[in-house]
Amino acid sequence: MAQLPNRSALIQLRRWLSGLMVPVLMIGLLVFHPLPSEAARGGRIGGGSFRAPSMPRSGGYRGGGMGGRMGGGYNRGYGGGIGFPFIIPFFGFGGGGLLGFMVLMAFVGVLVNAFRGAGAGAGSPAMGGYERPREISMGPVSLLQLQIGLLASAKDLQSDLRQLASSADTSSSSGLQRVLQDTTLALLRQPDLWVYANVESGSVPFNAAESTFNRLSMTERSKLREELTTNVGGVRSASTELTTRGDADATSEFIVVTVLVASRSVVKLKQADDGEQLRESLRILGSTASSDLMALEVIWQPDGVGDVLSADELVTAYPNLQHL
């Protein structure tokens, strides 16, 4: 009987958190996700896997390898006193951005699910005298987003990305690591053309990482009118008309490249207040080990002949970019 007030309080808190998420999410999307009226076409390279190891049939969990196509071990184990990963996200946001908002929402979602599970499981007897199996909870996942706005004279960068999309193996962790390394190297070779940048990093519980990563990816992809060049998960596609793809027009002012990474290791990137900090963040991002790389997205805009990304369109589509 003494547990009834606590259970009632948990139910009330769960309802309050659930009701709070909807208006906060709507306000955040309106503030952080304005869309340009005339989006340019672009390209995309990516892939990855967020699969967790299956529950062992017997014995304790020994931190086995990650399942799926993405290899590499993860030895942090699972469990913990209250049955869910109570992880306070760390922030490195350059002036605040959508990634920070998504990380916060993922954290709130985990709390809501935890309270919901605690309320449903209170007072429930175990079957056959055995304790209920707890869901495996992997360690936190680092989400990293780096965006660079370059002068449109960086035409070699567009060619390098298209060539990388045509040859890269995006179905394996080693292939994705090569894409990440080659992309960061291509950006490091154009320091004189860097004009704007934004670097954000955050940490989310493992069971919220995939949905948060997918939302961030969809947000960036929605800024493209069309994806002309793609290589995702080992599947390649390109525009049927060769004349459709090409370097930015002389009338274009900017090229924007977005790199989105999910990593098993804890990674903190420097804010892009100047070129030296951006250079250091690119080096840290490019050195991510294939065993830690869970998912990757490289998105660039424009990628079509005649497509223009003017200064006004850049500011509208990428409001968090800061002038270097």
N, C-alpha and C positions, 0 to 999 in steps of 0.2 A: 504493500500500500504506500510505503514511503517513496516508491519510485514514480508514482503517478504524477506529482507536480513536475518532476524533472522531465518526464516524457511529454507532458503538456507544453512545457516551455520549449522543448525541442521542436514540437510540431508547429508552434507559433513562430519560432525563429525560421523554420524551413519555409513556411508560407510567406513570411516577410521578405526573405532573400529571393524567393522565386518571383514574387511580384515586383521586386526592385530591378531585376535583371532586364526586363523587357524595355521599360522607359529609358534606362541608362544606355542600353545597347542602341536604341533608336537615335538618341541624342548624339551618341558617339559617332555613329555612322554618318549622320548629317554633318557633324563638325569636321571629322577627319577624312571624309571620303567624297569630296566634290569631284564631279566628272567633267571633263572638257566637252564643249559642244561639238567640236570637230576633231575626233581622235585620229592620229596617224596610225598606219599599219606597222607591225613589228614582228619580232621573232622570239622564239622560246626554246630553251634547252633545259631538261630536268629529269627527275626520277628519284626513286628511293623507296624505302619500306619502313613502316612503324610497327612491325609485328613483334609481339612479346613472346617469350618462351612459354611453352605449354606447361601446365601443372604436372609435376612428377607424380607417378603412380604410387611410389613409396619413398620413404626417407625424406630428409630435409632438402630444401632448395639449396643448391650449391653454386648458384651464379653461372649457369651454363650459357652457351652462345645464343645470340639472337637468331630467331628463325627467319625464314624467307630468303630472298635473294641477297639481302644485305648481310654480309658476313661480319665477323668480329665479335669478341666476347664482351660481356658486361658483368663485372664481378661485385657489384654493390649489394646484391641480395635484395630482400624485400621484407615486408612486415613493418612492425612498429606499433607502439602502444595502442593507438586508437583506431587502427585499421584503415587509415588513409594517409596519403603523403601530405603532411602539413608543411607546405613549402611556401615561404614568403618570397615572391618574385623579386629579383634584383633588377635595377633599372639603370640604363646608360643612355637614355634617350636624348637626342639632340633637340631640345626644345619641345619634347613631347610629340607623339605621333600615333598612328594607328596600331603599330606593333605593341606599344605600351598599353593601349586600351584593350587589345585582344588578350594580352597576357593577364591583365587584371580580370577580365571576364572569364578567362579559363580558370583562374584561381577561385573566383566566386562560385563557378559551376562545380568545381570539385568539392568545395565546402557544402554546397546545397545537396549534392549527391551523398556526401558522407552523413549529413544530418538525416537525410531521407532513409539511408540504410540503417542508421542507428535506431531511428524510430520504428522501422519495420521489424527489426530484429530483436527489439526489447522484449524480454520475457519469453522468447520462443525457445522451447526445449530442443535439444539436439537429437538427431535421429540415431537410435541405437547406442546412445551413450557417447557418440563421437562428436567432437566440436565441428561446427560448420567450417568448411574450407574457406579461407580468406582469399580474395582476389589478389593475384600477384601485382604488386605495385613497384614498377621499376623506378630508378632514380630520376631526378629532374632532367629535362631536355632543354638545352640552350637553343633559343631561336635568335638568329642574327640576320639583320637586314642592312645592306649597304647600297646606297643609290648615288650615282655620279652623273652630273650634267656636264657634258663636254661641248666644246664648239663643234659645229657641223663639219669643220675641216678635218676631223678625225675619221676620215672615210676608211682608212685602213682597218679601223676597229670593226666596222660593219662587215667588211670582207672577212676578217679573221673569225668573227662569230659565225658567219654563214658557213665557212669552211669547217669550223669545229662541229657545227650541227650536222654536216654531211658525213663526218668520219667518226665521231665519238661513239663509244659504247655506253649508253645511259642505262643499261640493264644490270650493271654491276657496280659495287662500291668503288672498285679501283678505277673504273671508267668515269664515274662521277667525280672522283677526286682529280682525275686528269682534266676534266672540264673546268672544275673550280680553279685549279692551278693555272691552266692556260688563260682563263678569263681574267684572273687577277693580274697575271703577267702582262696581258695585253693592255690592261688599264694602267699598270705601273709604267708602261713605256710611253704614255701620253701625258706626262705631268704638266706640260706647258699649255695643254688644252682643257685642263680641269677648271671649271667655273663655279659649279655648285656641287654640294654633297650633303648627305645625311646618313648618319650611322646610328643604329639602334640595336640594343641587345636585351634579352630578357630570358627568364627561366620559367618553365611551366611543368607541372606534373606529367609523368609519362602518358597517363591515360587521357590527357587533354592535348597532347602535343600534335597529333595528326590533324584533329579538327581545327586547331588554331593555325597550323601551318597552311592547311587548305584554304582557310578564309583569307589569310594574307596573300596567298597565291592568286586566288580569284579576284581580290581587290586590285592587284597590279595588272592582271590579264585584262580586266574589264576596261582598262585605260587604252587598250588597243582596239582599233576599228576592225582589224583582221590580223590573224597570225599567218604570215606568209611563209616563214621558215620555222619548222618545229622538229625536235628530236626528243621525245619524252618516253622513258621506260623502254627504250630500244625500238620504238616505232617512229620512223621518219616520215615527214610529209613536207612538200614544198608546192608553191603555186605552180599551176600547170603552164602559166605564161611566163617565160623567162624574162620578158621585158617588164614584168610587174615588180620583180625584185631588183634592187640596185642601191647604189650609194645615195646618201642624202643629197637633195638638190642644192644648188648654189643659193637658192632663196631661203633654205632652212637655216636656222640659227643654232639649234642645239641637237645633241643626241643624248638620250638618257639610258643608262644601263642599271638594272636592278639585280642584285645578287641576294638571294634568300637561302639561308642554310639552317638545317636542324642538326645539332651535334649532341652526342652522348656526353662529351666532356664539358666541363664548365668553362665557358669562354666569355671574356669581357673585352669589348672593343672600345677604343678611344673615340670620343666625340670628334667630329670633323670640323674643328674650329679653324684649322689651317691646313696647308698642303702636307706638312710633316706628319700631323696626326692622321690624316687620311692615308698617307703612304704606309704608316705603321699598321693601321687597321687592315689594309689590303694584304700586307705581309702575314699578319696573324691569321686572317681568313684563308689565305692561300695555303698555309701550312697545316690545315686541318687534316688529320690522318684519315685514311680510308676506313679504318676500323671504327672511327668515331662519327663519320659522316652518315647520317640517317637519310637525309633528303636534301635536294638541291633544286633551285629554280634560278635560271638566268634569263632575264627578259630585257629586250632592248627595243627602242623606238626612236626614230622611224626605221623601216626596212624596205620601203617602197619607193620606186622612182616617182619623183614629183611630190612626195609627201613632205609636209612642212611641220616643224615643231618650233613655233615662234616663242619669244620670251613670254608673252601673255599666256599662251597655251601651256608652257612649261610650269609657270607659277600656279595656274589653275589645276592642272593634273597632279602636280607634286608640290603641295604647299609647304611641306616640311624641309625642302631643300634650303640650305644656307649658303650664302655667297662666301667663297673662300678668300 
